[in-house]
Amino acid sequence: MIPNDRLRFHFLDVGHGDATIIEFPDFGTPVPTPRFAVVDFGDWGTAELVRDYMTELVAARTGNTMDGYSIEFVCVTHPHEDHFAGMRTFLDRFADAGSSSMNRVRQFWDCGFRTNSARYNNTLRTIITNRNMTFVRLSSGTEYEFGQVRVTVLAPSIDLRNRFDTFGVDKNNASIVLRLRLRNSYAVLAGDAEYESWGKIVEEFPRNRSVDYISDALGMAERDETTDQLKSDLLRASHHGSKHGTDLRYLERIDPNRIVISAGDDLWYRSNEPGWIGMFPHPVTSLIMGELDAAVPVHVTGETGHVVYSYSGGWSPAQPEFLRSDPGEPGFRQALEAALV
């Protein structure tokens, strides 16, 4: 068994899609136990990969017992198939509807978008009838705490939520955006949020401004804008690095020191979507990111493989681990266990 006192993110290489597994620092009584969460599940072709990665991770953390752990929540940021299609395969293993002792998933988080996708709606019906799992629809400002980690929902905005019923906003701008905090470690998982959503985020989470009212009365007010509610060390960039998902205004607010982009490499796009070669990440996105700091490392999962970042509560994370093999392939378990130490 490998104990954990860190906040860890596993950004899985699922081609043009998203799948992130979160490890919380162990908590609970009388014995601290492993706690996880999953944000997005990739497409149909990677459903088994996400499920099997989670299985290997749990086995490493529990000493192969596959017992004494929980998945605090699973989240589909929005109902596009490259984010939700692998969920049913995952839930078939980890969310038993008839047994509280076999069910490992406590909550399902949904953005509330009224989609006409029959596949997604059928999966929602299965979740809703699972008496062992709580169904939650999120909006901006919602907060949860899991042990030492606070999760804040940055999007979807309540304003945008009120437009879902009339399809007055597209699916990408309905995305759930999460910010996680462990002491002085912060990370943002951006879903596929685009400009409309980011505009609401920067409006609803403004820079902190402290005013000395005595000085203000004397005409010498000082406003401190150095503290920012969005500033985070790690950013999982929006919409696979699309030119529609990265805006300099919000990027400067987050001011990340590390960026991860979940996208395929040129070989993946050449085989699957030839018209998208060079579009994810888009050259405009790379240009915008270059405005931050040339030293900020940007990792594209299709180029590096699975990316694992680990935070102990400070601004500087451990060096990322890159897992270039998949579950079941030679060396995967050893590489995964090395990333957990």
N, C-alpha and C positions, 0 to 999 in steps of 0.2 A: 504494500500500500504506500502511495506517495502522498503525504499531506501537502496542503497548500495554504499559504498565508498571503497570496498575491491576487490581484485582479488581472486576469489573463484573457486575451482575445485570440481566437483561432479563426483567421480569415481563410476560408477554404477555396481552393482553386476549382471552381465549377464552370469554367468557360465564361460565356456571357450570361452571368447570373449573379446572385448573391446568396451566401450562406455564411453566417458567423456564429461560432459557439463561444459563449462567455463562461469563464470559470470565476466564481466568487471565492474570496477567502473562506475557508471552512468555518462554519458556525453552527450553533445548536447545542442543546444540552440533553443528557449529561456529557455526551461525547461529541465534539465538533465533527460534522459530517460534510462530505463533498456536496457542493451546490452548483448548479449549472443553469444556463439559459440559452436559447437558440433564437436568433433573429434571421429569418428567411431560410429557405431550404433548397435553392437551386431549381433547375428545370427537371423534366422527366428523365433525361439521360444521366443525371447525377444524383438521383434520389437515393440509390443504394450507397453511393459514396458518402453522402451526409449521414445516413443512418449508421453505416459501418464505422465511420470516423468517430461518431459519438460512442458507439459500443466499445471501441478500442480505448477511448479516453476514459470512460467509466471504469473499464477493467483495470487500466493502469492506476487509477486513483483508489480503487477499492481492493486491490490485490486479487483481481480476477473473481471476486465473489459476486459482482453485479448486484450488490445489496448495500443498504445503508447510505443511499444518496437520494437527492431529489433534483428535479428540473423545475426551477421556480416559475419560469414562464417560457412559452414559445410564442413568437411574434411573427406575423406576416405583415411587412410594412405596407403593402398595398397589393391588390389582386392582379398582378401580372404574372404569367406562368413561369418566368425565369426567377421568380421569388417564392411562389407557393407550390409549384407542381410536385416537389419532393416531399411535401409535408405529410401526405397520407401514408406513404411508406414509412416515414419516421414514426408517426403516431401508432401505426400497427404494432411496432415493437415496444414503445415506451408508454403508451397511454391506454391501458386496459379499462374499458368502460364498465366492466362488471365487477371489478375487484379493486378495492382501495389499497390493498397490500401490494398489488402488482402495478398499479398506476403510479407513474413517476412524475407526471406533469401536473403541476398545481394550477396554472392559469394559462389561458390562451388570450393573446392581445391582438385586437383587430382595429383597423383604422375607421371602420364604419361606412366605407364607400359602398353604395348600392350598385353592385356590379351585375351584369347580365351573364356572367360566366357560369354555366351550369356546373362545371367541374368544381369551381371554388364554392359555390353555394351548396353543393352536395356535401363537400367536406365540412362546411360550417354546420350543416344539419347534424352530422355525426358528432361534432364537438359539442353542440348545444345539448344533445341528449346524453352526453357523458356526465353522470352525476358526480364524478370524482374530479372534474376539472371546472374551474370558474371561468366563465366567458366575460371578457372585459373589453369595452370599446373606449379607446383613449382619445384625449384631446390635450392641447397645450396646457402646461402648468401642472398636470398630474405628476405626483411624485410617489415613489415607493422606496423602501429601504430593505436591503437584503444583507443582514449583518452589518458590516461597516460600509457597505456600498450604497450610495444614493443614486437612484435612476430618475432623471427628470425628463418628461416628455416635452420636446420643443415644438413638435408638429404632429398632427394637423391642427392648425388654428381653429378655434371655435367658430370664427367667421367663415372659414372654408367648410367646416363641418355642416354649417347651416345651408350650404349650397349643394351638398351631396345629393339630396333627394331629387333635385332638378338637373343633375349632371352638369351643374354650373362650374365644375372644375374637373380637370382630367385626372386619370388614375395616378400619374406620377406626383402631381401636386397634392394628392391625398395621402402621400407617404407618411408613415410614422417616422419621426426623427428623435433619437434618444441621445441624452448626455449622461454619462456615468462618472461618478466621482468616488475615489478612495483617497481620503485625506487631501493631499495636494496633487493627486493624479486625476486627470480629466480626459475623457474620450468622447467623440461624437460619432454616432453611426447614422448616416444621412439618408438611407433608403434611396429613392429615386427623386427626391424633392427637387423641383425646378424653381425658376425665378419667382413665380407667384407665391409659392410657399415660403421661400427665403425672405421675401419682402415682409410677410407677416411675422416671421421669427425675429427679424431685427427690430420690428416695431414692438413686439410684445415682450422682448427680453432686451431692454435698452441698456446702454452703459450706465453703471452706477455713478451717481453724482452726489457728492456730499457738499453741503452748503453750510458755512458758518454764518448764521443769521445776524449776529451782532455786527460782523464785518460787512455783511450785506447792507445793513441799515446805514453804515458809514460809507457805503459806496466802494468797499474794498472786498467784495465777495470773491472767494476762491472755490473753484470747482475742481474736484479730483476725478478725472476720467481714466485713471490708470487701471481701475478694477473693472473687468468686463464679465458679464454673466455668460457669455458664449466662449470665452477664451479656454482653449483645451490643447493639450499636448498632442493628442493623436486624433486624426480625422480619417474616417473611412469615407472617401469622397463620394459625392452623389452621382447616381445614374451612370456608373461604370466609366466616369470621366467624360461624359457627354458635354458638348459645348453649351447645352441648355441647362446644365446642373451646377455649374461652377461660376460664381459671380465674385468679382474682386472685393465687393463691399462686405459680404459676409465672411469671405476667406480672411480678410484682414481682421475682422472681429474675432474669429476663432484663433487665428495666428498659430497654426499648428507647427510642431517641430518634426512631426512624422506624418506621412500621408500614405494610405493604402487605397489602391483602386482595384476593384473586383471586375476583371474583364479578361477576355481571351487574348492570346498573342496572335500575330499575323497568320500563323499556320492554322490556328483554330478558325479564324474568320475566313481564311481562304477555303477551308473545307466545308464550313457551315453557312456563312453569310458573306459571300465574296464582295457584295456591295458595301460592306461595313469595314473593309480593310482600312486601317489608319484613322478610323472614326472614334475608337475607344481605346485609350484616351485620345480625345481630339487635339490637334495641334493648338487650337485656341485655348483649350484647358491647360495644356502644358505651358503656354505663354503666360497665362494668368498666374499659374502656380509659381512661375519663375519670378514674378513680381515680389513674392514674399521674401525669399532668401535662396540663393543658389545652392546653399548647403543643406536645405531640407530634403531628406531622402524620400523618394517616391517609389513605392513598390507596386508593381502590377502583378496580380496573382498568376495570370497566364504565363508570365515570364519567369517568376521566381518559384512557383509552386505554392503550397499552403504557407501562410505567413503567421507566425505566433509572436505576439507582443506580450510582455509581462511587466506589471507595475506593482511596486511595493508601497506606494503612497507618496512618492516624490515625483518631481518633474521629469527626471531622467529614467527611462525604462531600461530593463536589461536589453542587450543586443537582440534583435529579432532572430528567431530560428526559422529556417526555410526547409520545409519537408517536401522533397521532390518525388517521393513515392506515395502511393495510395494504400488504404487499408487492404490487407491481404497480399501486398507485394513484399518481396524480400527487403528487410531492413526498416520497414515502416514502424513497427512497435518500438524498436530500439531508438529510432530518431525521435519518436513522440515522447518516450520516457526521458530522453535527454533534454527535451524542450521543457519538461515539467520540473526539472531540478532547480 
